[in-house]
Amino acid sequence: MKRALIYTLAGTLISFLINHFLLESGGLWIELFYGFAFGLAWGLAFYLDNPSFSLQKKLGISFGVMALLVLIGTLFFDLEIALPSVFKFSIVFVGYYLLASFNNTKSLRK
């Protein structure tokens, strides 16, 4: 759990810095929100990369987090700004498990 939180914070910081200094997405808070979506996906994928979680549970949790990102984004911004956070989240989340599928253990933890 501790490493998952570290990955979430590191992913948020790295993505925020890239968005802020290289891409300029349209505002400090929007860039921070997109960075949080990226970091959350990285940390959550690492946390769920455990044999005790079934595939259905991983899928349900990831859909729940995506719905939460849309809700938070819509409350603070609008739907047009909230949807790219879901795209960032899902790309990172799926990418993590795609990379893990190439390992014999089907995990990036080992």
Secondary structure, DSSP 8 states (H G I E B T S, - for coil): -HHHHHHHHHHHHHHHHHIIIII--S-HHHHHHHHHHHHHHHHHHHHH-STTS-HHHHHHHHHHHHHHHHHHHHHHS-HHHHHHHHHHHHHHHHHHHHHHHTSTTS-S--
